[in-house]
Structures are given as C-alpha cells and as structure tokens.
Amino acid sequence: MPDQPTPVANEILVEIRYRPNARVLDFRGTWAKAISEFMELPQWQIVENRIDIFTEDRSFRAFVGFRNAGLGILDSPNRSYFPDQATKLFRFIFKLEGFGDPIFVERLGVRAKFCDAFKGTFEELRDRFVDRYITTTDRAKAAIGEDAKLVDIGAPLNMADRLGNFNTMSGPMVKDQFPRFFTKDELFPDVGLFYDIDYSVKPERETSGKQILTQIKDFSLACWDRHERIRVLLLTD
C-alpha cells in the first residue's frame, strides 16, 4: 500500500516484555553509550533498572530495562518509518553482549494513535461515524427512546486477526480534546478523527530476534493501514 497523507499527529510505541534479565544491571552504561551512538540519539540516562536514549525533545525514545524494552516515536512521516527504525534498533540490541537472542517473550505489543483533520463540523463527523462505522439499529433507537438525541459517540472494539489481538478506540473530537491523548502539543484541528489501536500477543516462549522483528513490522504496518482505511471511510466523500 503506498504512503497516504500523513495524519495531523501520530504516536507509535512498541514494547517487548521478557523474563527478567539481571545482566542489564552490569551493562547499563555500555549499552546506553552504544545505542546512543548507533541510533544517533544525543541524550541518554540511567534510571534504576532501565536506560533511556532519546532526542532532546523526546519525540524519539528508546528504552531497555530489567524486564522490558521498547521504542516510541512521535509523528512518523509515513507507514514504513516506525517499523524501519524499530528493526534497526532491536537488531542492534539483540547483538549486545548480555542481552541475548533468543529471549523468553511474555508479551509483545504495538500501540498507535492518530489524529486526522475533518473539514466539516463536529456534528457532521459524528453523524458520519454513526452512519458509516457504528450503526444504531431502529430497534436500538426505539429502546433508547425516540426523544433521545445523540450528542457524542466513541467506539471501543476488542478484536483479533491472524496477527494477534487488537483493541481500538475511535471517535470524533474537537480541538481541546486531543491533547488528553497525545504527548506533544500539536496544532490540532478544530474537528478531527481520533483512532487508537493496540496490537498484542503473549507467546510465553523463547522467541528469536528474527521472529520478534517480523512481529513488530507486521503489527506496525497493520496499525497504520487499518487507521488509513478508517480514515478513508469516514473522512472522504
């Protein structure tokens, strides 16, 4: 699928939870310096059982801890940027002395949040959301009451596909609602669509670095592509 228009804002995070690795305590300083140089991230710090490596504005942050490691990126420019950076990072981490490959993975998840601008009113987007995405049946309307008027709507959905389980939350929002869900202050639109998707698996077994990288890439691309299909559904005529 070719890259589509970049959302007004997006945040993507991958986290791998694994059996505790006591060797993190021995290699924290070495790993922090090595990852910082390899990923060209100028800032790093050691906090108890974890190291954080990041850009000055923290829009790009990697971490490696006693029992988890991950990467968070704000405002990826396209669908391939995040999985490419995650692959680069974790391929390097798996080769670090003391980290290990394979590792016993308890949970692997990728979560992505998106904000897309809508040119119409909140009421227009709300009605599109109801008509095109979450349809209310006539029987449901009758049960609610004919005099009831829909003011707002959001849709939490828990689903699964061939990749794993995924939970989504979506809905129309106005400008002052978006900062509650995003890390950075953005020039949020007056009206827009919020879409949050969280993919995960719990393998509870030894997993090779190659398998982990494939899972991260598949989850990342599925998050972006599913968001894009919902965006087209709701924001295009």
BAFI-3210 file (N, C-alpha, C; in Angstrom, 3 decimals, decimal comma, padded with zeros to 6 digits):
// residues 237
n [1|2|3|4|5|6|7|8|9|10|11|12|13|14|15|16|17|18|19|20|21|22|23|24|25|26|27|28|29|30|31|32|33|34|35|36|37|38|39|40|41|42|43|44|45|46|47|48|49|50|51|52|53|54|55|56|57|58|59|60|61|62|63|64|65|66|67|68|69|70|71|72|73|74|75|76|77|78|79|80|81|82|83|84|85|86|87|88|89|90|91|92|93|94|95|96|97|98|99|100|101|102|103|104|105|106|107|108|109|110|111|112|113|114|115|116|117|118|119|120|121|122|123|124|125|126|127|128|129|130|131|132|133|134|135|136|137|138|139|140|141|142|143|144|145|146|147|148|149|150|151|152|153|154|155|156|157|158|159|160|161|162|163|164|165|166|167|168|169|170|171|172|173|174|175|176|177|178|179|180|181|182|183|184|185|186|187|188|189|190|191|192|193|194|195|196|197|198|199|200|201|202|203|204|205|206|207|208|209|210|211|212|213|214|215|216|217|218|219|220|221|222|223|224|225|226|227|228|229|230|231|232|233|234|235|236|237]
n.u [000,854|000,687|002,207|000,066|-001,646|-000,071|-001,086|-002,412|-001,334|000,551|001,336|003,460|004,211|006,263|006,539|008,395|008,003|009,825|011,319|012,874|016,076|018,966|021,454|021,263|021,833|024,567|025,466|024,457|025,618|027,401|025,656|023,929|025,583|026,418|023,991|023,087|025,028|024,820|022,129|022,120|021,170|021,172|020,848|020,962|020,075|020,371|018,151|017,530|016,678|016,759|017,583|017,355|017,245|017,302|015,962|016,433|013,945|012,415|010,885|011,621|012,286|014,061|014,186|015,639|015,179|015,133|013,169|011,799|011,724|011,746|010,412|009,479|007,909|007,112|004,956|005,528|006,606|005,573|004,152|006,155|008,264|008,337|008,425|010,864|012,748|012,404|013,220|015,925|016,842|016,246|017,502|020,108|020,153|019,692|022,139|023,804|026,191|025,217|022,501|020,966|019,718|017,885|015,138|013,013|009,862|007,238|005,167|004,346|003,784|002,284|001,318|-000,656|-001,576|-003,705|-004,448|-006,638|-007,543|-010,774|-012,841|-015,391|-018,131|-018,276|-020,661|-021,331|-019,250|-019,680|-022,176|-021,478|-019,804|-021,610|-023,326|-021,595|-019,796|-020,291|-023,211|-026,478|-029,221|-032,717|-034,288|-032,668|-032,647|-035,321|-035,480|-033,813|-035,183|-037,353|-037,188|-034,630|-031,516|-028,543|-025,496|-022,713|-020,154|-018,232|-016,125|-015,171|-013,535|-012,841|-010,866|-009,626|-007,178|-005,300|-002,797|-002,837|-004,337|-006,279|-007,104|-009,278|-009,969|-012,014|-013,271|-015,114|-013,677|-013,204|-011,046|-009,909|-009,969|-008,080|-005,383|-005,456|-004,876|-002,489|001,088|002,721|002,254|000,248|-000,673|-003,617|-006,564|-009,683|-011,847|-011,736|-010,737|-010,181|-008,115|-007,182|-005,171|-004,247|-002,159|-001,368|000,447|000,900|003,258|004,757|007,158|010,440|011,768|013,002|015,188|014,725|012,061|010,755|011,288|009,878|007,268|006,948|007,145|004,934|002,765|003,063|002,688|000,112|-001,344|-001,062|-002,204|-004,809|-005,813|-005,685|-007,612|-009,926|-009,829|-010,243|-012,801|-014,350|-013,650|-013,610|-015,539]
n.v [-001,204|002,172|005,107|007,266|010,449|012,153|011,857|014,500|014,270|011,662|008,875|006,229|003,208|000,537|-002,278|-004,757|-007,309|-009,315|-012,222|-011,456|-009,940|-010,093|-009,218|-006,774|-004,886|-004,992|-004,076|-001,586|001,062|000,645|-000,293|001,918|003,950|002,711|002,266|004,884|006,044|004,426|004,755|007,431|009,175|011,814|012,100|010,428|008,442|006,788|005,080|003,600|000,375|000,603|001,912|004,940|006,327|009,097|011,774|015,341|016,660|014,538|013,217|010,929|007,990|005,455|002,538|000,314|-002,158|-003,968|-005,907|-005,242|-003,715|-001,099|001,185|004,462|006,729|009,949|011,415|009,992|010,106|008,526|005,281|003,332|004,280|003,944|001,003|000,536|001,960|000,673|-001,919|-001,447|-000,598|-002,808|-004,975|-004,269|-004,241|-006,943|-008,012|-007,091|-007,640|-009,721|-009,277|-011,134|-013,633|-016,211|-014,684|-015,018|-014,258|-012,561|-010,781|-008,966|-005,903|-003,414|-000,124|002,413|005,781|008,140|011,313|012,867|015,480|016,969|018,603|019,507|020,097|019,193|017,856|016,904|015,044|013,333|012,266|010,959|009,019|007,480|006,621|005,334|003,731|002,879|001,638|002,392|000,462|000,414|-000,796|-000,485|002,289|002,698|001,462|003,070|005,469|007,633|010,351|010,855|012,395|012,064|013,114|012,813|010,397|007,398|004,613|001,713|-001,201|-004,613|-006,924|-009,558|-010,830|-012,557|-011,835|-011,241|-010,191|-007,187|-004,018|-001,284|002,220|004,841|007,885|010,963|014,181|017,371|020,272|020,831|018,385|016,592|016,973|015,493|012,929|012,775|013,076|015,280|018,834|019,825|021,390|021,018|020,074|021,916|020,197|016,688|013,262|010,733|007,947|005,001|002,233|-000,933|-003,513|-006,883|-009,795|-012,743|-014,707|-016,297|-017,827|-018,943|-016,819|-015,968|-013,298|-012,618|-013,472|-011,750|-009,229|-009,491|-009,678|-007,150|-005,465|-006,382|-005,785|-002,977|-002,019|-002,993|-001,508|001,122|000,815|-000,085|002,112|003,922|002,929|003,310|006,071|006,838|005,785|007,394|010,100|010,849|011,722]
n.w [000,000|-000,936|000,571|002,378|002,912|005,591|008,986|011,123|013,656|015,155|017,228|017,987|019,578|020,591|022,684|024,299|026,514|028,684|030,285|033,391|033,126|034,602|033,830|032,731|034,663|034,832|032,400|031,823|031,452|029,290|027,276|027,009|025,963|023,587|022,155|021,948|020,271|017,972|017,115|016,798|018,745|020,872|023,660|026,824|029,680|032,848|034,798|037,660|037,033|034,274|031,029|029,201|025,991|023,910|021,816|022,099|022,308|022,944|021,091|019,919|021,358|022,925|025,007|027,382|029,672|032,843|032,550|030,255|026,966|024,521|021,998|021,216|019,041|017,968|015,640|013,093|009,719|007,660|006,767|006,841|008,328|011,197|011,629|010,280|011,821|014,280|013,623|013,008|015,560|017,361|016,148|016,588|019,418|020,047|019,478|021,417|023,964|026,554|026,349|024,713|022,432|021,302|023,242|026,137|025,555|027,054|026,488|023,560|022,105|019,991|019,865|018,447|017,869|016,319|014,812|012,674|010,503|010,014|007,710|008,061|010,392|013,910|014,449|011,915|011,440|013,573|012,835|010,472|011,553|012,957|010,884|009,068|010,437|013,220|013,467|014,502|015,180|014,183|016,121|018,355|018,575|019,176|021,651|023,159|023,052|021,359|021,690|022,413|021,772|019,966|021,227|021,481|020,555|020,841|020,104|021,510|020,547|020,747|019,207|016,990|014,708|012,145|012,991|015,714|018,867|018,886|020,158|019,766|019,911|018,986|017,509|016,859|017,551|019,188|019,100|021,730|022,978|021,995|023,120|025,485|024,826|023,497|023,532|022,774|022,355|019,800|016,669|016,690|014,837|014,465|014,352|014,331|013,630|015,965|016,404|017,912|018,252|019,458|019,248|020,208|021,395|023,383|023,668|025,498|025,420|024,304|021,914|018,764|017,671|015,005|014,600|016,358|015,212|012,810|013,806|014,999|012,750|011,223|012,960|013,198|010,548|010,105|011,987|010,965|008,397|008,935|010,294|008,156|006,384|007,884|008,068|005,384|005,027|006,755|006,422|003,773|000,869]
ca.u [000,000|001,512|002,005|-001,079|-001,393|000,328|-002,037|-002,002|-000,477|000,528|002,298|003,541|005,063|006,394|007,126|008,616|008,190|010,521|011,749|013,885|017,449|019,797|022,678|021,036|022,482|026,011|025,810|023,668|026,410|027,918|024,538|023,416|026,516|026,420|022,722|023,062|025,869|024,319|020,860|022,333|020,302|022,185|020,602|020,669|020,139|020,155|017,218|017,375|016,906|016,434|018,269|016,557|018,042|016,257|016,272|016,246|012,517|011,833|009,984|012,167|012,811|014,252|014,485|015,950|015,082|015,318|012,234|011,124|012,453|010,791|010,695|008,340|008,183|006,024|004,821|006,192|006,207|004,901|003,861|007,339|009,306|008,427|008,996|012,267|013,548|012,330|014,080|017,306|017,143|016,224|018,543|021,332|020,033|019,824|023,551|024,569|026,651|024,420|021,049|020,517|018,870|016,514|014,740|011,699|008,935|005,956|004,187|004,852|002,663|002,481|000,152|-000,565|-002,665|-003,726|-005,398|-006,824|-008,413|-012,032|-013,137|-016,747|-018,419|-018,268|-021,929|-021,257|-018,378|-020,406|-023,211|-020,772|-019,304|-022,768|-023,871|-020,637|-018,893|-021,051|-024,601|-027,510|-030,390|-034,013|-034,718|-031,882|-033,147|-036,622|-035,226|-033,235|-036,246|-037,435|-036,886|-033,210|-030,693|-027,133|-024,647|-021,324|-020,023|-016,904|-016,322|-014,131|-013,748|-011,807|-010,948|-008,433|-006,996|-004,247|-001,586|-002,987|-005,456|-006,115|-008,154|-009,322|-010,857|-012,064|-014,423|-014,903|-013,255|-012,933|-009,652|-009,399|-009,965|-006,921|-004,202|-005,576|-004,491|-001,207|002,179|003,160|001,272|000,215|-001,667|-004,726|-007,651|-010,894|-012,603|-010,937|-010,991|-009,196|-008,082|-006,189|-005,175|-003,240|-001,962|-000,515|000,464|001,559|003,766|005,230|008,131|011,667|011,463|014,213|015,161|014,116|010,610|010,310|011,324|008,770|006,036|006,893|006,846|003,555|001,867|003,187|002,049|-001,323|-001,913|-001,128|-003,118|-006,190|-006,178|-005,880|-008,910|-010,969|-009,783|-010,905|-014,210|-015,066|-013,305|-013,727|-016,899]
ca.v [000,000|003,380|006,027|008,149|011,707|011,981|012,416|015,714|013,792|010,229|008,358|004,777|002,639|-000,912|-002,735|-006,187|-007,724|-010,596|-012,671|-010,539|-010,152|-009,452|-008,688|-005,359|-004,094|-004,978|-003,495|-000,374|002,151|000,246|-000,334|003,271|004,643|002,045|002,537|006,319|006,307|003,709|005,334|008,879|009,841|012,519|012,121|009,146|008,449|005,513|005,235|002,316|-000,836|000,887|003,006|005,671|007,010|009,900|013,090|016,396|016,925|013,236|012,717|009,626|007,497|004,017|002,165|-001,085|-002,338|-005,249|-006,888|-004,787|-002,808|-000,559|002,373|005,337|007,792|010,891|011,983|009,278|010,751|007,591|003,983|002,485|004,877|003,325|-000,344|000,594|002,385|-000,388|-003,005|-001,005|-000,582|-004,107|-005,817|-003,898|-004,649|-008,389|-008,369|-006,572|-008,637|-009,787|-009,179|-012,468|-013,948|-015,756|-014,307|-015,518|-013,129|-012,693|-010,009|-008,020|-005,076|-002,147|000,760|003,599|006,758|009,035|012,421|013,318|016,649|016,916|019,973|019,884|020,336|018,021|017,149|016,180|013,884|012,425|011,560|010,021|007,938|006,624|006,044|004,542|002,889|002,266|001,855|002,145|-000,124|001,013|-001,378|000,144|003,652|002,624|001,115|004,257|006,470|008,466|011,746|010,965|012,948|011,718|014,285|012,427|008,958|006,806|003,176|000,755|-002,506|-005,600|-007,844|-010,355|-011,290|-013,562|-011,349|-011,236|-009,414|-005,740|-003,188|000,049|003,266|005,872|008,760|012,373|015,028|018,784|020,643|020,771|017,012|015,831|016,966|014,492|011,617|012,843|013,547|016,614|019,843|019,913|022,292|020,111|020,672|022,256|018,944|015,627|011,866|010,081|006,494|004,392|000,789|-001,598|-004,919|-007,604|-011,249|-013,225|-016,020|-017,052|-018,834|-018,447|-016,274|-015,440|-011,896|-012,518|-013,570|-010,528|-008,154|-009,708|-009,342|-005,696|-004,887|-006,719|-005,004|-001,553|-001,759|-003,245|-000,345|002,264|000,527|-000,124|003,517|004,576|002,503|004,004|007,485|006,953|005,516|008,440|011,487|011,144|011,670]
ca.w [000,000|-000,977|001,681|002,272|003,615|006,978|009,949|011,824|014,738|015,426|018,191|017,875|020,619|020,689|023,940|024,468|027,903|028,699|031,600|033,924|032,703|035,623|033,244|032,421|035,702|034,584|031,100|031,566|030,897|027,980|026,336|026,772|025,073|022,283|021,474|021,651|019,107|016,803|016,685|016,680|019,718|021,659|025,101|027,467|031,131|033,518|035,911|038,354|036,247|032,885|030,350|028,219|024,980|023,299|021,266|023,097|022,503|023,305|020,056|019,541|022,633|023,081|026,383|027,660|031,108|033,515|032,009|029,034|026,086|023,569|021,198|020,979|018,074|017,735|014,304|011,996|008,468|006,760|007,368|006,940|009,157|012,519|011,600|009,863|012,964|015,284|013,145|013,195|016,987|018,029|015,564|017,304|020,815|020,149|019,339|022,540|024,923|027,764|026,141|024,353|021,282|021,553|024,589|026,511|025,421|027,750|025,723|022,568|021,666|019,272|020,007|017,597|017,992|015,163|014,717|011,294|010,436|009,259|007,284|008,430|011,796|014,784|014,264|010,643|011,618|014,474|012,063|009,587|012,384|013,244|009,644|008,295|011,242|014,312|013,086|015,509|014,527|014,528|017,391|019,414|018,719|019,860|023,043|023,810|023,150|020,161|022,012|022,761|020,698|020,113|021,420|021,238|020,381|020,730|019,883|021,870|019,932|021,028|018,086|016,714|013,335|012,035|013,636|017,165|019,389|018,821|020,744|019,169|020,413|017,961|017,565|016,508|018,671|018,937|019,298|023,090|023,473|021,516|023,994|026,550|024,318|022,819|024,373|022,370|021,976|018,347|016,109|016,433|014,053|015,213|014,394|013,746|013,982|016,823|016,235|018,791|018,046|020,282|018,870|021,149|021,529|024,595|023,271|026,663|024,977|023,698|020,596|018,128|017,278|013,684|014,773|017,027|014,234|011,882|014,519|015,148|011,441|010,857|013,807|012,878|009,259|010,257|012,690|010,040|007,289|009,423|010,505|006,863|005,835|008,661|007,669|004,075|005,246|007,498|006,097|002,344|000,365]
c.u [000,881|001,225|000,867|-000,758|-001,093|-000,719|-001,510|-001,048|-000,563|001,606|002,280|004,565|005,082|007,036|007,235|008,828|008,768|010,865|012,873|015,301|018,365|021,046|022,524|021,799|023,984|026,388|025,124|024,469|026,915|026,821|024,051|024,293|026,462|025,149|022,636|023,859|025,296|023,059|020,947|021,321|021,206|022,034|020,413|020,802|019,858|019,282|016,967|017,695|016,656|017,320|017,320|017,499|017,074|016,796|015,945|014,774|011,722|010,781|010,418|012,847|012,881|014,542|014,756|015,985|015,308|014,399|011,426|012,031|011,465|011,297|009,409|008,733|006,929|006,102|005,709|005,707|005,462|004,794|005,109|008,381|009,449|008,986|010,457|013,171|013,556|013,223|015,551|017,711|017,262|017,223|019,882|021,299|020,245|021,285|024,406|024,966|025,795|022,929|020,462|019,632|018,976|016,318|013,343|010,727|007,623|004,848|004,918|003,659|003,109|001,198|000,367|-001,797|-002,551|-004,765|-005,436|-007,840|-009,660|-012,451|-014,537|-016,897|-018,326|-019,526|-021,933|-020,387|-019,032|-021,435|-022,585|-020,306|-020,427|-023,248|-022,925|-019,845|-019,626|-022,524|-025,546|-028,763|-031,667|-034,515|-033,969|-032,356|-034,467|-036,434|-034,670|-034,303|-036,218|-037,045|-035,414|-032,410|-029,224|-026,284|-023,190|-021,271|-018,549|-017,089|-015,106|-014,469|-012,567|-011,934|-009,661|-008,386|-005,829|-002,959|-001,646|-004,233|-005,199|-007,360|-008,110|-010,282|-010,845|-013,293|-014,092|-014,514|-013,137|-011,541|-009,144|-009,420|-008,684|-005,726|-004,280|-004,999|-003,118|-000,160|002,561|001,977|001,352|-000,728|-002,859|-005,832|-008,843|-011,788|-011,750|-011,350|-009,840|-009,286|-006,897|-006,281|-003,989|-003,212|-001,092|-000,621|001,194|002,103|004,210|006,170|009,397|011,374|012,728|014,061|014,491|012,595|010,051|010,263|010,187|007,447|005,876|006,510|005,400|002,555|001,872|002,463|000,543|-002,007|-002,113|-002,183|-004,572|-006,683|-006,490|-007,231|-010,063|-011,008|-010,514|-012,407|-014,957|-014,805|-013,354|-015,150|-017,077]
c.v [001,241|004,272|006,980|009,460|011,482|012,578|013,701|015,360|012,277|009,885|006,840|004,274|001,128|-001,223|-004,257|-006,444|-009,130|-010,979|-011,771|-010,944|-009,381|-008,811|-007,238|-004,473|-003,973|-004,168|-002,153|000,740|001,857|000,275|001,063|004,022|004,049|002,341|004,002|006,626|005,657|004,359|006,846|009,651|010,493|012,413|010,697|009,296|007,049|005,757|003,854|001,148|-000,632|001,992|003,615|006,416|007,792|011,171|014,140|016,694|015,657|012,755|011,338|009,079|005,980|003,729|000,663|-001,245|-003,764|-006,324|-006,381|-003,841|-002,289|000,666|003,157|006,468|008,649|011,398|011,306|009,861|009,842|006,228|003,124|003,010|004,161|001,905|-000,375|000,960|001,323|-001,567|-002,663|-001,089|-001,987|-005,088|-005,544|-004,399|-006,154|-008,845|-007,881|-007,697|-008,580|-009,699|-010,531|-012,528|-015,461|-015,285|-014,862|-014,334|-013,441|-011,964|-009,108|-007,219|-003,839|-001,348|002,014|004,475|007,775|010,141|012,865|014,455|016,364|018,342|020,440|020,134|019,043|017,199|016,344|014,932|012,864|011,615|010,577|008,797|006,943|005,911|005,046|003,536|002,151|002,566|001,504|001,635|000,597|000,484|-000,756|001,575|003,669|002,332|002,306|005,314|007,408|009,911|011,952|011,438|012,619|012,987|013,975|010,912|008,578|005,305|002,377|-000,617|-003,409|-006,714|-008,662|-010,676|-012,259|-013,144|-011,429|-010,493|-007,930|-005,050|-001,821|000,954|004,375|006,737|010,166|013,177|016,477|019,108|020,433|019,370|016,275|015,846|015,953|013,148|011,599|013,484|014,985|017,548|020,023|021,044|021,429|020,819|021,022|021,040|017,865|014,252|011,344|008,583|005,936|002,882|000,163|-003,087|-005,619|-009,114|-011,582|-014,623|-016,901|-018,182|-018,142|-018,034|-015,657|-013,967|-011,703|-012,573|-012,303|-009,367|-008,281|-009,313|-007,832|-005,035|-005,144|-005,894|-003,534|-001,214|-001,980|-002,084|000,813|002,021|000,472|001,293|004,191|004,189|003,166|005,478|007,695|006,767|006,715|009,864|011,828|010,959|010,520]
c.w [000,000|000,216|001,373|002,983|005,089|007,920|010,585|012,958|014,802|016,437|018,096|018,889|020,498|022,036|023,910|025,954|027,906|030,132|032,096|033,533|033,652|035,031|032,799|033,406|035,445|033,355|030,823|030,896|029,499|026,931|025,997|025,773|023,664|021,498|021,061|020,392|017,846|016,240|016,487|017,524|020,762|023,179|025,630|028,976|031,659|034,735|036,501|037,424|034,758|032,341|029,331|027,292|024,112|022,656|022,325|023,353|022,838|022,300|019,542|020,791|022,632|024,546|026,469|029,168|031,554|032,936|030,814|028,243|025,057|022,837|021,018|020,055|017,910|016,302|013,257|010,669|007,489|007,432|007,600|007,925|010,504|012,456|011,156|011,045|014,064|014,901|013,354|014,667|017,557|017,420|016,254|018,744|020,970|020,071|020,509|023,493|026,190|027,558|025,767|023,127|021,067|022,987|024,862|026,541|026,137|026,997|024,742|022,054|020,917|019,398|019,181|017,808|016,868|015,347|013,261|011,268|009,600|008,949|007,655|009,919|012,599|014,571|012,967|010,764|012,545|013,701|011,074|010,362|012,679|011,980|008,987|009,116|012,355|014,079|014,232|014,811|014,955|015,862|018,564|019,658|019,473|021,340|023,823|024,034|021,973|020,432|022,374|021,551|020,965|020,171|021,074|021,087|020,316|020,668|020,327|021,277|020,263|020,000|017,973|015,233|013,310|012,740|015,153|017,586|019,163|019,369|020,088|019,934|019,378|018,157|017,110|017,741|018,217|019,460|020,723|023,691|023,124|022,467|025,134|026,118|023,645|023,720|024,053|022,170|020,466|017,929|015,699|015,657|014,937|015,388|013,742|014,235|014,833|016,599|017,013|018,608|018,765|019,937|019,912|020,984|022,819|024,319|024,434|026,246|024,467|022,257|020,010|017,787|015,937|013,771|015,396|016,036|013,229|012,526|014,657|013,823|011,048|011,662|013,404|011,581|009,343|010,973|011,724|008,966|007,746|009,706|009,177|006,249|006,573|008,286|006,352|004,237|005,801|007,015|004,629|001,877|-000,634]
res [m|p|d|q|p|t|p|v|a|n|e|i|l|v|e|i|r|y|r|p|n|a|r|v|l|d|f|r|g|t|w|a|k|a|i|s|e|f|m|e|l|p|q|w|q|i|v|e|n|r|i|d|i|f|t|e|d|r|s|f|r|a|f|v|g|f|r|n|a|g|l|g|i|l|d|s|p|n|r|s|y|f|p|d|q|a|t|k|l|f|r|f|i|f|k|l|e|g|f|g|d|p|i|f|v|e|r|l|g|v|r|a|k|f|c|d|a|f|k|g|t|f|e|e|l|r|d|r|f|v|d|r|y|i|t|t|t|d|r|a|k|a|a|i|g|e|d|a|k|l|v|d|i|g|a|p|l|n|m|a|d|r|l|g|n|f|n|t|m|s|g|p|m|v|k|d|q|f|p|r|f|f|t|k|d|e|l|f|p|d|v|g|l|f|y|d|i|d|y|s|v|k|p|e|r|e|t|s|g|k|q|i|l|t|q|i|k|d|f|s|l|a|c|w|d|r|h|e|r|i|r|v|l|l|l|t|d]
***
